Amino acid sequence: MNYFYDKQIRRYIQQFIRVFSNFYCQIGIDKFGKFKYQKIPVRYGDLSRQAAHIIKENSENKLSTIPMMAAYITAMNIAADRRISPSFRDNINVTEKKYNVETRKYENEPGNSYTVERHTPVPYNLSMNLDLWTSNTEQKLQILEQILILFNPFLNLNSIDNPLDWSRLTYLEHTGITWSSASIPQGTENVIDIATLAFDMQIFINPPAKVKKQTLIHTIIMDLQALDKNNIEEWKVNNLFLENQPQEYIIVSQEGFNVKVNTNNTLSLIDKNDSKYLGEEVYRWDTLLKSFGALNPQVSVLNLVTSNNGYIDGNEIIGTLKYNENDPNLLDIIFNEDTFPAATIEPIDNFINPTTSYPGDGDFPLPVDNTRYIVTEDIPFNDHWNIGGFYAPKNSVIQFNNNLWTVENNLDQEGIYKVINLNDNNLYEFDGTNWFLSIYKVYKEGLWRIYL
């Protein structure tokens, strides 16, 4: 590894000092009878002869200013119990706002994109002391009372404001107090009393991250040739490496978003809560896609998974896309109907709830031969259904022939059941409990892709 220094331990020390950098001590009363307060300075350095000499500005004739606080490190040990996956790597993609060089301002559109490869940080336990330099017990009590109420028993710290630093959050724990450094009897020479507060921090030291700039192909030069149908085979022979040429796409399947295919052949962009709004703003397809490239009308391809096992060849619905002219949350779809799942049972005329409806009630016509329904509840025992003792359980396919109802399919058995409902010409699928639209539904994150 080349030379690297990011001042990480230094930042932890600075954060520790900032915690104690705004305390005051009452030092008397002014001529108007109001209390006077003095801000207590904080310096880094322990009570060594060298530190004390610097504080006195290299002069034996200068007295130390009190009250004062001094912070310093007492120990730093590796925390083996917090070590996790030393070889782990994490990649995160970030996009800057576009920077306008002429106006020297950021614009509200995406600019450069980067991939940041982060490595597992190394855990350490950092122990620090805070010395309180006071001239009397009253000063010490004033300072301690202000500090000690902060720790019950922790104080959270944020070592850096970089959102990509996954180790920036830590906490400061107060572990003990040494009340005084003075011995008894103290004598007459030492007029400064020092109380010491001990603290522990759980910190991380990060190795350098790899930052890679992402680039998009924005210009493609294609060689187009006009050929007669009879010359196609000859052209293929002269272009021997045609089949070996790679076909590349920009594939979009945005994390955190689902899509909903509507019955009017449009595609809605929704979040994990099935909402198309973020606050009062609608999710826009153009905003999402422009980070990846341009949507080419009726060329960009939608790919939807219809298998429960993820992307499996032959279990995908394909269609081309274009922007909807009236709603930025919608894309218009032209489906390739050859990719639709096939029905596994014969078409039905409709679904019917036999507990509330029956053929000839006004909502459903009188049955004729080959009338087929799927019943969504068990057939009840009443005069409208139990002709000849007829009964069918929930989710059965029933058919009318020769003035009698019969059960054609009982869907209690395991299997994949898909059927066309002739009432709306949509394909329905049975999940073992209920029927639902097989194509027009919500596709979760990872079950949809757009090829730009």
C-alpha positions in Angstrom: 0.0 0.0 0.0 1.3 3.5 -0.9 1.6 6.3 1.7 -1.9 7.0 3.2 -2.9 9.3 6.0 -6.5 10.5 6.6 -6.1 12.0 10.1 -8.7 9.5 11.5 -7.3 9.2 15.1 -6.8 13.0 15.1 -10.5 13.5 14.2 -11.5 11.3 17.1 -9.3 13.4 19.5 -10.8 16.6 18.0 -14.4 15.3 18.6 -13.5 14.4 22.2 -12.1 17.9 22.8 -15.2 19.6 21.2 -17.4 17.8 23.6 -15.8 19.7 26.5 -15.1 23.0 24.7 -18.0 25.2 25.7 -18.3 25.0 29.5 -18.1 28.0 31.9 -17.2 28.6 35.5 -18.5 31.3 37.8 -15.5 33.4 39.1 -17.1 36.2 41.0 -19.5 39.1 41.0 -19.1 42.4 39.0 -19.7 45.9 40.3 -23.4 45.6 39.3 -23.9 42.5 41.4 -24.2 40.1 38.5 -22.3 36.9 38.3 -19.2 36.8 36.1 -18.4 33.6 34.1 -15.2 32.5 32.5 -15.0 30.0 29.6 -12.9 27.0 30.4 -10.2 26.3 27.7 -9.4 22.8 26.6 -6.0 21.7 25.4 -4.5 18.4 24.3 -1.7 17.2 26.5 -1.2 15.3 29.7 0.2 16.6 33.0 3.8 16.0 32.0 6.8 18.4 32.7 7.0 19.2 29.1 3.3 20.0 28.7 3.3 22.1 31.8 6.4 24.0 30.6 4.7 24.8 27.3 1.5 25.9 29.1 3.6 28.3 31.1 5.1 29.6 27.8 8.6 28.4 28.8 8.8 30.8 31.8 9.0 30.0 35.4 7.6 33.4 36.2 4.2 32.7 34.6 1.4 31.0 36.5 -0.8 28.4 34.9 -4.3 29.7 33.9 -7.0 28.0 35.8 -9.6 26.6 35.6 -8.5 24.6 32.5 -9.0 21.2 31.0 -6.4 18.9 29.4 -7.3 15.9 27.2 -5.0 13.1 26.2 -4.9 9.4 25.2 -4.0 6.8 27.8 -4.4 3.6 25.7 -5.4 2.3 22.3 -6.0 -1.5 21.9 -7.3 -3.6 19.0 -10.9 -4.8 19.7 -10.8 -8.4 18.5 -14.4 -9.0 19.7 -15.7 -6.4 17.1 -13.7 -7.7 14.2 -15.9 -8.9 11.3 -15.0 -10.3 7.8 -11.6 -8.8 7.3 -11.7 -9.5 3.6 -15.2 -8.1 3.0 -15.6 -5.6 0.2 -18.7 -3.4 -0.3 -19.5 -1.4 -3.5 -21.8 1.6 -3.5 -22.8 3.7 -6.5 -23.1 7.5 -6.1 -24.1 10.3 -8.5 -23.0 13.9 -8.2 -25.1 16.8 -9.1 -24.1 18.4 -12.4 -21.7 21.3 -11.9 -21.9 24.2 -14.3 -18.4 25.6 -14.7 -19.7 28.9 -16.2 -22.1 29.8 -13.4 -20.1 27.9 -10.7 -23.2 26.4 -9.4 -24.7 22.9 -9.1 -27.7 22.2 -11.2 -30.7 20.0 -10.4 -29.7 17.1 -12.7 -27.2 14.2 -12.4 -23.6 14.7 -13.2 -20.7 12.3 -12.8 -21.3 8.8 -11.4 -18.8 6.9 -9.3 -18.4 3.5 -7.7 -16.8 3.4 -4.3 -15.3 0.2 -3.1 -15.1 0.1 0.7 -13.0 -2.2 2.8 -13.8 -3.5 6.2 -12.4 -1.1 8.9 -10.2 -2.3 11.8 -11.8 -1.9 15.3 -10.0 -0.4 18.2 -10.8 0.7 21.8 -9.6 4.2 22.5 -9.1 5.3 26.2 -8.8 9.0 27.0 -8.5 11.1 30.1 -9.8 14.6 30.8 -7.9 16.5 33.5 -9.8 19.3 35.3 -7.3 21.9 36.6 -8.9 24.0 39.4 -7.8 26.1 42.3 -10.5 25.2 44.7 -13.3 22.6 45.3 -16.1 25.0 44.3 -14.6 25.3 40.8 -14.3 21.6 40.5 -17.9 20.9 41.5 -19.2 23.5 39.0 -17.3 21.9 36.1 -18.1 18.3 37.1 -21.9 19.0 37.5 -22.0 20.3 34.0 -20.1 17.4 32.5 -21.5 14.4 34.4 -25.1 14.9 33.3 -24.1 14.4 29.7 -23.1 10.8 30.3 -25.9 8.4 31.2 -23.8 6.5 30.4 -23.1 7.3 26.7 -22.7 10.3 24.4 -23.0 9.6 20.6 -20.3 11.1 18.4 -20.1 11.6 14.6 -16.4 11.7 13.6 -17.0 12.9 10.1 -19.9 14.2 7.9 -19.0 12.0 4.9 -22.2 9.8 4.4 -20.1 7.1 2.7 -17.9 6.5 5.8 -19.7 3.5 7.4 -17.7 3.9 10.6 -18.3 7.5 11.3 -20.7 6.9 14.2 -19.3 6.0 17.6 -20.0 6.7 21.3 -18.2 8.1 24.2 -18.5 6.3 27.6 -17.6 7.7 30.9 -15.9 5.0 33.0 -14.5 6.7 36.2 -13.2 9.7 38.2 -10.0 10.2 40.1 -11.1 12.9 42.5 -7.8 14.6 43.1 -4.1 14.3 42.3 -3.1 16.0 45.6 -1.7 14.0 48.5 -2.7 14.5 52.1 -1.2 16.7 53.7 -0.9 18.7 50.4 1.6 21.3 51.7 1.8 24.9 50.8 3.4 24.9 47.3 0.8 23.2 45.1 -2.1 25.5 44.6 -3.6 23.6 41.6 -5.9 20.6 42.2 -6.4 18.1 39.3 -9.4 15.8 38.9 -9.2 13.2 36.2 -12.2 11.8 34.2 -11.7 8.5 32.3 -13.5 7.8 29.0 -13.6 4.9 26.4 -14.5 5.1 22.7 -15.1 2.3 20.3 -13.5 3.5 17.1 -12.6 2.2 13.6 -9.6 2.8 11.4 -10.5 2.6 7.7 -8.2 1.5 4.9 -8.3 3.6 1.7 -11.4 3.2 -0.5 -11.2 2.7 -4.3 -13.2 5.3 -6.2 -14.0 4.5 -9.9 -15.7 6.9 -12.3 -18.5 5.4 -14.2 -18.8 6.2 -17.9 -21.8 5.8 -20.3 -21.6 5.3 -24.0 -23.4 8.3 -25.5 -22.5 8.0 -29.2 -22.8 4.8 -31.2 -21.7 4.7 -34.8 -23.4 1.8 -36.8 -22.7 0.6 -40.3 -26.0 0.1 -42.0 -26.2 -1.7 -45.3 -29.1 -2.2 -47.7 -29.3 -5.7 -49.2 -31.6 -7.7 -51.4 -33.2 -10.6 -49.7 -31.3 -13.0 -52.1 -28.0 -11.5 -51.0 -28.4 -12.0 -47.2 -26.8 -15.4 -47.1 -23.8 -14.2 -49.1 -23.4 -11.3 -46.8 -23.4 -13.6 -43.7 -20.7 -15.7 -45.2 -18.5 -12.7 -45.8 -19.0 -11.5 -42.2 -17.8 -14.7 -40.4 -17.5 -13.1 -37.0 -21.0 -11.7 -37.0 -22.3 -14.2 -34.5 -19.4 -13.6 -32.1 -20.0 -9.9 -31.8 -21.3 -9.0 -28.4 -24.6 -7.2 -27.9 -24.5 -4.8 -25.0 -27.4 -3.2 -23.2 -27.7 -0.8 -20.3 -29.9 -2.8 -17.9 -32.0 -0.9 -15.4 -33.6 -2.5 -12.3 -33.5 0.2 -9.7 -33.1 -0.9 -6.0 -35.9 0.2 -3.8 -38.6 0.4 -6.5 -41.3 -1.9 -7.7 -43.4 -1.6 -10.9 -47.1 -2.2 -11.5 -48.5 -3.3 -14.8 -51.9 -1.8 -15.3 -54.7 -3.3 -17.3 -54.5 -0.4 -19.9 -50.9 -1.7 -20.7 -49.1 1.0 -18.8 -46.2 0.6 -16.3 -46.3 2.5 -13.0 -43.2 3.3 -10.9 -43.9 2.7 -7.3 -41.9 2.2 -4.0 -41.9 -0.7 -1.7 -45.1 0.6 0.0 -46.8 0.4 -3.4 -47.1 4.2 -3.5 -46.2 6.3 -6.5 -45.6 9.5 -4.4 -42.7 10.7 -2.5 -44.3 13.3 -0.3 -46.4 15.4 -2.8 -44.1 14.6 -5.7 -44.8 11.7 -8.1 -42.1 9.3 -9.0 -41.0 10.1 -12.6 -39.6 7.6 -15.0 -37.6 10.2 -16.9 -35.8 11.2 -13.6 -35.0 7.6 -12.8 -33.8 6.6 -16.3 -31.7 9.6 -17.2 -29.0 8.4 -14.8 -28.5 5.3 -17.0 -29.2 6.6 -20.5 -32.1 7.4 -22.9 -35.3 5.5 -23.3 -35.7 4.7 -27.0 -39.4 4.5 -27.9 -40.6 1.1 -29.0 -36.9 -0.1 -28.9 -36.2 -0.2 -25.1 -37.4 -3.5 -23.8 -39.3 -4.4 -20.6 -38.6 -7.8 -19.1 -41.0 -9.2 -16.4 -40.4 -12.4 -14.4 -43.4 -14.8 -14.2 -41.5 -17.5 -12.4 -41.2 -17.8 -8.6 -37.6 -18.9 -9.1 -36.2 -15.6 -10.5 -35.0 -15.2 -14.0 -35.4 -18.4 -15.9 -35.5 -18.6 -19.7 -39.0 -19.1 -21.0 -40.6 -17.6 -17.9 -40.4 -13.9 -18.9 -42.9 -11.4 -20.4 -41.3 -9.1 -23.0 -42.6 -5.8 -24.3 -41.3 -2.5 -25.8 -41.7 0.8 -24.0 -42.2 4.5 -24.6 -43.0 7.5 -22.4 -46.7 8.1 -21.6 -47.6 11.6 -23.0 -49.9 12.5 -20.1 -48.4 11.0 -16.9 -44.6 11.0 -16.1 -45.2 8.1 -13.7 -46.3 5.8 -16.6 -44.6 4.1 -19.5 -46.7 2.7 -22.4 -46.1 -1.0 -23.1 -46.5 -2.9 -26.3 -46.5 -6.5 -25.2 -45.1 -9.4 -27.2 -48.1 -11.6 -26.6 -46.1 -14.7 -27.7 -44.3 -14.3 -24.4 -47.5 -14.4 -22.3 -47.8 -17.5 -20.0 -50.1 -20.2 -21.4 -53.4 -21.2 -19.8 -53.5 -24.6 -18.2 -57.2 -25.1 -18.2 -60.0 -24.2 -20.7 -61.4 -20.6 -20.7 -64.2 -19.7 -18.3 -67.1 -17.2 -18.8 -66.5 -15.5 -15.4 -65.8 -15.9 -11.7 -68.9 -16.1 -9.6 -69.6 -16.0 -5.8 -72.4 -18.6 -5.4 -73.3 -17.2 -2.0 -74.4 -13.9 -3.4 -75.1 -14.6 -7.1 -76.5 -17.2 -9.4 -77.1 -17.6 -13.2 -80.2 -15.7 -14.1 -80.2 -13.2 -11.2 -79.7 -10.2 -13.5 -75.9 -9.9 -13.1 -75.3 -13.3 -14.6 -77.3 -14.6 -17.6 -79.2 -17.9 -17.7 -76.8 -20.7 -18.5 -76.6 -22.4 -21.8 -74.6 -25.5 -22.7 -70.8 -25.2 -22.1 -71.2 -22.2 -19.7 -68.2 -22.4 -17.4 -67.6 -20.6 -14.1 -65.1 -20.7 -11.3 -66.8 -20.5 -7.9 -65.0 -18.3 -5.4 -66.9 -19.9 -2.4 -68.5 -23.3 -1.7 -71.8 -23.9 -3.4 -74.5 -23.2 -0.8 -77.5 -25.5 -0.3 -80.4 -23.5 -1.9 -82.9 -23.8 -4.7 -80.7 -21.8 -7.2 -77.8 -24.3 -7.1 -78.7 -27.7 -5.6 -80.7 -29.1 -8.5 -80.2 -32.8 -8.5 -78.1 -32.5 -5.3 -75.3 -30.5 -7.1 -72.4 -29.3 -4.9 -69.0 -27.9 -5.7 -66.2 -26.7 -3.4 -64.5 -23.3 -3.5 -62.2 -22.6 -6.5 -63.8 -25.4 -8.6 -64.5 -25.0 -12.3 -68.2 -25.9 -13.0 -69.8 -26.4 -16.4 -73.4 -26.4 -17.5 -74.6 -29.1 -20.0 -78.0 -30.8 -20.6 -79.6 -28.7 -17.9 -77.2 -29.9 -15.2 -74.1 -28.4 -13.5 -71.0 -30.6 -13.2 -67.6 -30.1 -11.6 -65.0 -30.0 -14.3 -61.9 -29.2 -12.2 -61.3 -29.3 -8.5 -58.3 -27.1 -7.8 -57.5 -28.4 -4.3 -54.8 -30.6 -5.8 -51.3 -29.2 -6.2 -50.4 -27.7 -9.6 -50.1 -24.5 -11.7 -53.6 -23.3 -12.7 -54.0 -20.4 -15.2 -57.1 -19.6 -17.1 -58.5 -17.0 -19.5 -61.6 -15.2 -18.2 -63.7 -14.5 -21.3 -65.5 -11.7 -19.5 -62.4 -9.4 -19.6 -60.0 -11.5 -21.7 -57.4 -11.5 -19.0 -55.2 -14.4 -17.8 -55.8 -15.3 -14.1 -53.5 -17.4 -11.9 -54.3 -19.5 -8.8 -51.8 -19.3 -5.9 -53.4 -22.2 -3.9 -55.8 -19.9 -2.1 -57.0 -17.1 -4.4 -57.2 -16.1 -8.0 -55.3 -13.0 -9.2 -54.3 -11.4 -12.5 -51.3 -13.2 -13.8 -49.9 -10.3 -15.9 -51.4 -7.1 -14.6 -50.0 -6.9 -11.1 -47.1 -5.6 -9.0 -43.6 -6.9 -9.8 -41.3 -6.6 -6.9 -37.7 -5.3 -6.9 -35.5 -7.7 -8.8 -38.4 -9.2 -10.9 -38.3 -6.5 -13.5 -35.7 -5.1 -15.9 -35.6 -2.4 -18.6 -33.1 -2.8 -21.4 -32.3 0.7 -22.7 
